[in-house]
Amino acid sequence: MAVSLLLAALAALALVGINEAGYRQSSRALADIDDAQQIRGTLNQILQNMLDAETGQRGFLLTGEAAYRQPYDIAVKEVDGNLATLRQLYAGRPAEQAQLSELSKHVLRKIAEMDMSVRLRHEGNEDAWKFVMTTDVGREEMEAIRATANELVKASNQTLHAGQLQVMKSLQLARVGTGIVALAALMAFFLYLRQTHALRSIGERQQEALQRERNALEDEVSERTASLAELATHLQDVRETERGYLARELHDELGSLLTAAKLDVARLKSRLADSPDAIQRLQHLTELLNSGIALKRRIIEDLRPSSLSNLGLVASLEILGREFGERSGLEIEMALEPVTMDESRQLTIYRMVQESLTNIGKYAEASEATIVLKNYANHVIVEVADNGKGFDAQRVRPSTHGLAGMRHRVEAARGKLTITSAPGQGTRLTAMLPVVKPTSADAATASRGA
C-alpha cells in the first residue's frame, strides 16, 4: 500500500509539473497567435477601408450626389481607429512600429489626395478635380499601402507560425509526460488491485448476505402491512355492519316502544281530562317521549344515515352540513354536483365529510368551512376546507385528528387523500375516488333499505 501511494503521489506531481510548464508555454504562444491574428485582421480592414473610400470617392466624383459620398466618409473615420489599434498591438516592437509609421504616412497621403478631389468636386471645380484624378499620386500611394501592409502581414504570419510551433512542442511534451505518468499510474493501480481483491471479495459476500436479509425483511414487512390493511378494512366493514344493525334495532324496537308509550300517554290524557295536575304531568311525559324519539332519530342518523339511501349523497351532505352549521355556529358553504356511485363509495364520502366537520368543530377554531363535490367523467373530487388555525402537515403524525382512519377508508375505496395545511392558513382535505356505477344488487339493497 505504501509503494502504491508513493507511486501515485510521484505520478501526480510529475503530471502537475508537466501540465503547468506546458500551460505557461502554450499561454504565451496563444497570446502571440491572438495578437498576430488581430494584426492581420486590422491590416485587412485598413485595406478594405481604403478600397471603400476609393469607391465612394469615385461614385461621388461621377454623380455629385451626397449618397455616394457616405461610404467614403465612413471608411475615412474607421481608418484612424484601425491605425490606433495597430499602434497598441505593435507596442514594444520597434521594427514593426517603423513599418507601421510608413504605412500610416502612405494612408494619410492617399486620404489627403482623395479628400482634395472630393472637396474640389463639391465646390464645382470640374477641371481641378479631373486633373487630380489624372495624376498617378493616388495609384502610387495605394500600391505603397498594399506593399507595406503585405510586409506587416508576412511578419505577423511568421509570429503566428512560431506560436503554432510552440503550441505543438507543448502538446508533444504533455503527450510524453502523460504517457509516462499513465504507466506509473497503471503500476500503482495494479499494486493496489492486488491488495484490495481479497477485501472486495469479502465485501461482496457480506453485501450478498445483507441483501438477502434485507429482502427477507422487506417481504415480511410487506406481508404484515398487507395483513394489517386487510384487518383494518375488515374491522371497518364490521363496524359499519354493526352500526347498521344497531340502527335497525333502535328503529324497530326502541322506536316502537317509544311510539306505543306516546300513544298510551295520549289515551291517559283523554281519560284524565278532569285532573289538571295529572294532565300537566302527562304533558311533561309527552315532551320527554318526544325528546327521546328525536334523540333516537339522531343516534340512528349518526350510526347509519337513512338519507343516504332515501335521498342520495348530495341531499345527505346538504343535511349534514346544515345541521353541523346550526350546532357549531359556523358558516358552511356547499357546492355539490350530483354523482352516480355505488353505495359503499357514497358512504365513504359521507364518512369523510362527517369526520372532517367533526375535526373542524373540535380543533380548527374556524369561522367558516366549505364542502365541495365535483363530478368528472371517471372520478369524483371531494374537498372539505376551513379558515381555522391549521397545523404543520409535515410534523403532525398521520394518526392525529382521525386522519389515519380517513386515509385508510379512502384508500380502501381505491382513492387518494391529500391533506394541505399550514399554521394560520387553515386546512384542506381533498379526496379523489374512482367512479364505479352501482350494480343491480346495490340498487335492490338500496330499495329495500328505503
C-alpha positions in Angstrom: 0.0 0.0 0.0 2.8 2.4 0.8 4.6 1.7 -2.5 1.3 2.3 -4.4 0.7 5.5 -2.6 4.2 6.7 -3.3 4.0 5.9 -7.0 0.6 7.6 -7.2 1.9 10.8 -5.5 5.0 11.0 -7.7 2.9 10.4 -10.8 0.5 13.2 -9.7 3.4 15.6 -9.0 5.0 14.9 -12.4 1.7 15.3 -14.2 1.1 18.6 -12.5 4.6 19.9 -13.3 4.4 18.9 -16.9 0.9 20.4 -17.3 2.0 23.6 -15.6 5.0 24.1 -17.9 3.0 23.3 -21.0 0.2 25.6 -19.9 2.6 28.6 -19.5 4.3 28.0 -22.8 1.0 27.5 -24.6 -0.5 30.6 -23.0 2.4 32.7 -24.2 2.2 31.2 -27.7 -1.6 31.6 -27.8 -1.3 35.2 -26.8 1.2 35.8 -29.7 -1.1 34.0 -32.1 -4.1 36.1 -31.0 -2.1 39.3 -31.5 -0.9 38.1 -34.9 -4.5 37.2 -36.0 -5.7 40.6 -34.7 -3.0 42.4 -36.6 -3.8 40.6 -39.8 -7.5 41.3 -39.4 -6.8 45.0 -38.7 -4.5 45.3 -41.7 -7.1 43.7 -43.9 -9.7 46.1 -42.5 -7.4 49.0 -43.4 -7.0 47.8 -46.9 -10.8 47.3 -47.2 -11.4 50.8 -45.8 -9.1 52.3 -48.4 -10.9 50.4 -51.1 -14.3 51.5 -49.8 -13.1 55.1 -49.6 -11.8 55.0 -53.1 -15.0 53.5 -54.4 -17.1 56.2 -52.6 -14.8 58.9 -53.9 -15.3 57.8 -57.5 -19.0 57.5 -57.1 -19.3 61.0 -55.7 -17.0 62.4 -58.4 -19.0 60.8 -61.2 -22.5 61.7 -59.9 -22.0 64.5 -57.4 -24.7 63.0 -55.1 -24.1 63.0 -51.4 -25.3 59.4 -51.0 -22.3 58.1 -52.9 -20.0 60.0 -50.5 -21.3 58.3 -47.4 -19.1 55.1 -47.8 -16.1 57.4 -48.3 -16.7 59.3 -45.0 -17.3 56.1 -43.0 -14.2 54.5 -44.3 -12.0 57.5 -43.6 -13.3 57.6 -40.0 -12.6 53.8 -39.5 -9.1 54.1 -40.8 -8.0 56.3 -37.8 -9.4 53.8 -35.3 -7.7 50.8 -37.1 -4.3 52.6 -37.1 -4.7 53.3 -33.4 -5.3 49.6 -32.8 -2.2 48.7 -34.7 -0.1 51.1 -32.6 -1.3 49.4 -29.4 -0.6 45.9 -30.9 2.9 46.9 -32.0 3.9 48.4 -28.7 7.4 47.1 -27.8 8.2 46.1 -31.4 10.5 48.7 -32.9 10.8 47.1 -36.3 7.1 46.7 -36.8 6.5 50.2 -35.5 8.8 51.6 -38.2 6.8 49.8 -40.9 3.6 51.0 -39.3 4.7 54.6 -39.4 5.5 54.1 -43.2 2.0 52.6 -43.7 0.4 55.5 -41.8 2.2 58.0 -43.9 1.0 56.5 -47.2 -2.5 56.1 -45.9 -2.7 59.8 -44.8 -1.3 60.9 -48.2 -3.9 58.7 -50.0 -6.7 60.2 -47.9 -5.4 63.7 -48.5 -5.4 63.1 -52.3 -9.0 61.7 -52.1 -10.1 64.5 -49.8 -8.8 67.1 -52.2 -10.6 65.7 -55.2 -13.8 65.3 -53.2 -13.6 68.9 -52.0 -13.0 70.3 -55.5 -15.9 68.3 -56.8 -18.1 69.6 -54.0 -17.0 73.2 -54.9 -17.9 72.6 -58.6 -14.3 73.0 -59.9 -14.5 70.4 -62.6 -11.1 70.9 -64.3 -9.3 70.8 -60.9 -10.6 67.5 -59.6 -10.3 65.9 -63.0 -6.7 67.0 -63.1 -6.1 65.5 -59.7 -7.6 62.2 -60.9 -5.3 62.1 -64.0 -2.2 62.1 -61.8 -0.6 58.9 -60.6 -0.2 60.1 -57.0 -3.3 58.1 -55.8 -2.2 54.9 -57.6 1.3 55.1 -56.3 0.2 55.7 -52.7 -2.3 52.8 -52.9 0.5 50.5 -54.2 2.8 51.6 -51.4 -0.1 50.9 -48.9 -0.5 47.4 -50.2 3.2 46.7 -50.2 3.7 47.9 -46.6 0.6 46.1 -45.4 1.9 42.9 -47.1 5.2 43.2 -45.3 3.4 43.6 -42.0 1.2 40.6 -42.8 4.2 38.5 -43.5 5.7 39.5 -40.2 2.5 38.5 -38.4 2.4 35.2 -40.3 5.9 34.5 -39.0 4.8 35.2 -35.5 1.7 33.1 -36.0 3.8 30.2 -37.3 6.3 30.4 -34.4 3.4 30.4 -31.9 1.9 27.3 -33.6 5.2 25.5 -33.4 5.5 26.4 -29.7 2.0 25.1 -29.1 2.9 21.8 -30.9 6.0 21.5 -28.7 4.0 22.0 -25.6 1.5 19.4 -26.8 4.2 16.9 -27.5 5.7 17.5 -24.1 2.4 17.0 -22.5 1.8 13.8 -24.6 5.1 12.3 -23.5 4.6 13.3 -19.9 1.1 12.0 -19.8 2.3 8.6 -21.2 4.9 8.3 -18.5 2.5 9.3 -15.8 -0.1 6.9 -17.2 2.4 4.0 -16.9 3.3 4.9 -13.4 -0.4 5.2 -12.5 -1.1 1.8 -14.0 1.7 0.3 -12.0 0.3 1.8 -8.8 -3.2 0.7 -9.7 -2.0 -2.8 -10.3 -0.4 -3.0 -6.9 -3.5 -1.5 -5.3 -5.8 -4.1 -7.1 -3.7 -7.0 -5.8 -4.1 -5.9 -2.2 -7.8 -5.0 -2.5 -9.0 -8.0 -4.4 -9.4 -10.1 -1.3 -11.2 -7.3 0.6 -13.5 -6.8 -2.3 -14.4 -10.5 -2.4 -15.2 -10.4 1.3 -17.2 -7.2 0.9 -19.3 -8.7 -1.9 -20.1 -11.8 0.1 -21.2 -9.5 3.0 -23.3 -7.4 0.7 -25.0 -10.5 -0.7 -25.8 -11.7 2.8 -27.1 -8.2 3.8 -29.2 -8.1 0.6 -30.7 -11.5 1.4 -31.6 -10.3 4.9 -33.0 -7.0 3.6 -35.1 -8.8 1.0 -36.4 -11.2 3.7 -37.3 -8.2 6.0 -39.0 -6.3 3.2 -41.1 -9.4 2.3 -42.1 -9.8 5.9 -42.9 -6.1 6.3 -45.0 -6.2 3.1 -46.9 -9.3 4.3 -47.6 -7.7 7.7 -48.6 -4.4 6.1 -51.0 -6.2 3.8 -52.4 -8.2 6.7 -52.9 -5.1 8.8 -54.5 -3.2 5.9 -56.8 -6.2 5.3 -57.6 -6.4 9.0 -58.3 -2.6 9.2 -60.6 -2.9 6.2 -62.4 -5.9 7.8 -62.8 -4.0 11.1 -64.2 -1.0 9.2 -66.7 -3.1 7.4 -67.7 -4.9 10.6 -68.1 -1.5 12.3 -70.4 -0.3 9.5 -72.3 -3.5 9.6 -72.8 -3.3 13.4 -73.8 0.3 13.0 -76.4 -0.7 10.5 -77.7 -3.5 12.7 -77.8 -1.2 15.8 -79.6 1.5 13.8 -82.2 -1.1 12.6 -82.7 -2.4 16.2 -83.1 1.1 17.5 -85.6 2.0 14.8 -87.6 -1.2 15.1 -87.5 -2.0 18.8 -86.9 1.3 20.6 -88.9 3.2 18.1 -92.0 1.0 18.5 -91.6 1.2 22.3 -91.5 5.0 22.4 -94.4 5.3 19.9 -96.5 2.9 22.0 -95.7 4.8 25.2 -96.6 8.1 23.5 -100.0 6.6 22.4 -100.7 5.4 25.9 -100.0 8.8 27.3 -102.4 10.3 24.8 -105.2 7.9 25.9 -104.5 8.7 29.6 -104.7 12.4 28.8 -108.2 11.9 27.2 -109.4 10.0 30.3 -108.0 12.3 32.9 -109.3 15.5 31.5 -110.8 16.5 34.8 -107.4 16.3 36.7 -105.3 19.3 35.8 -102.3 18.0 37.8 -102.3 14.7 36.0 -102.7 16.5 32.6 -99.6 18.6 33.4 -97.6 15.6 34.3 -98.7 13.7 31.2 -97.8 16.7 29.1 -94.3 16.7 30.6 -94.1 13.0 29.9 -95.1 13.6 26.3 -92.3 16.1 25.9 -89.8 13.7 27.4 -91.0 11.0 24.9 -90.7 13.4 22.0 -87.1 14.3 23.1 -86.4 10.5 23.3 -87.8 9.9 19.9 -85.7 12.9 18.5 -82.6 11.5 20.3 -83.3 8.1 18.8 -83.5 9.5 15.3 -80.3 11.5 15.7 -78.4 8.4 17.0 -79.8 6.4 14.1 -78.7 9.0 11.6 -75.2 9.1 13.1 -75.0 5.3 13.0 -76.4 4.8 9.5 -77.8 7.9 7.7 -81.1 6.9 6.2 -81.0 10.0 4.0 -78.1 8.4 2.1 -80.3 5.5 0.9 -83.5 7.5 0.6 -82.4 10.9 -0.7 -78.9 10.3 -2.2 -75.4 11.6 -1.5 -75.9 15.3 -2.3 -79.0 15.7 -0.1 -77.3 13.8 2.7 -74.3 16.1 2.6 -76.5 19.1 2.5 -78.4 17.9 5.6 -75.1 17.1 7.3 -73.5 20.5 6.6 -76.7 22.4 7.5 -77.1 20.6 10.9 -73.3 21.0 11.7 -73.6 24.7 10.9 -76.6 25.1 13.2 -74.9 23.2 16.1 -71.4 24.9 15.8 -72.4 28.3 14.6 -70.0 28.1 11.6 -70.9 29.4 8.2 -71.0 26.4 5.8 -70.7 26.9 2.1 -71.5 24.0 -0.2 -71.0 23.4 -3.9 -72.3 19.9 -4.6 -72.7 18.2 -8.0 -74.8 15.1 -8.5 -72.8 11.9 -8.7 -73.6 8.3 -9.6 -71.6 5.9 -7.5 -72.1 2.6 -5.6 -73.4 2.7 -2.1 -70.1 1.9 -0.4 -68.2 4.8 -2.0 -71.1 7.1 -1.2 -70.8 6.1 2.4 -67.0 6.6 2.2 -67.5 10.2 1.0 -70.2 10.8 3.7 -68.0 9.5 6.5 -65.0 11.5 5.3 -67.0 14.7 5.3 -68.6 13.8 8.7 -65.2 13.2 10.3 -63.7 16.4 8.7 -66.5 18.5 10.1 -66.1 16.9 13.5 -62.4 17.8 13.5 -63.2 21.3 12.4 -65.6 21.7 15.3 -63.1 20.3 17.8 -59.7 21.7 16.7 -59.8 24.2 13.9 -61.2 27.3 15.7 -62.6 28.4 12.3 -65.4 30.8 11.4 -66.4 29.2 8.1 -66.0 26.0 6.1 -66.6 24.8 2.6 -67.8 21.4 1.2 -67.2 20.8 -2.5 -68.2 17.7 -4.5 -67.2 17.7 -8.2 -68.2 15.0 -10.6 -65.9 14.2 -13.5 -66.1 11.5 -16.2 -64.3 8.8 -14.3 -63.6 10.1 -10.8 -65.1 12.3 -8.1 -63.3 15.0 -6.1 -64.4 15.8 -2.5 -62.9 18.8 -0.7 -63.5 20.0 2.9 -61.7 23.2 3.8 -61.8 25.7 6.7 -60.2 29.0 7.6 -59.0 27.9 11.0 -55.6 27.9 12.7 -54.3 25.0 10.6 -51.2 22.9 11.5 -47.9 21.8 10.1 -48.7 18.8 8.0 -45.1 17.7 7.8 -44.7 17.3 11.6 -48.1 16.1 12.8 -48.4 12.3 13.0 -50.8 10.7 10.4 -52.9 9.3 13.3 -53.7 12.8 14.6 -57.4 14.1 14.3 -58.6 10.8 12.8 -56.6 11.3 9.6 -55.4 7.7 9.6 -58.9 6.4 9.6 -60.0 8.8 6.8 -56.9 8.0 4.7 -57.5 4.2 5.1 -61.2 4.5 4.3 -60.4 6.5 1.1 -57.6 4.2 0.0 -59.7 1.1 0.7 -62.1 2.6 -1.9 -59.1 2.8 -4.3 -59.0 6.6 -3.8 -56.3 9.1 -2.7 -56.5 11.5 0.2 -54.4 14.7 0.2 -54.0 17.0 3.3 -52.9 20.6 2.8 -52.4 22.8 5.8 -50.1 25.3 7.4 -50.1 27.3 10.7 -52.5 30.2 10.3 -53.7 29.2 6.8 -56.5 26.8 7.5 -56.8 23.1 6.4 -58.0 21.5 3.2 -58.7 17.8 2.8 -59.1 16.5 -0.8 -60.1 13.0 -1.7 -60.2 11.6 -5.2 -62.3 8.4 -5.7 -62.9 6.5 -8.9 -66.4 6.3 -10.2 -68.0 2.8 -10.1 -71.5 2.5 -11.3 -73.9 0.9 -8.9 -74.8 -2.7 -9.7 -78.3 -4.1 -9.8 -77.7 -5.8 -6.4 -76.7 -2.4 -4.9 -79.9 -0.9 -6.3 -82.1 -3.7 -4.9 -80.4 -3.2 -1.5 -81.0 0.5 -1.6 -84.7 0.0 -2.5 -85.1 -2.5 0.4 -83.4 0.0 2.8 -85.9 2.7 1.6 
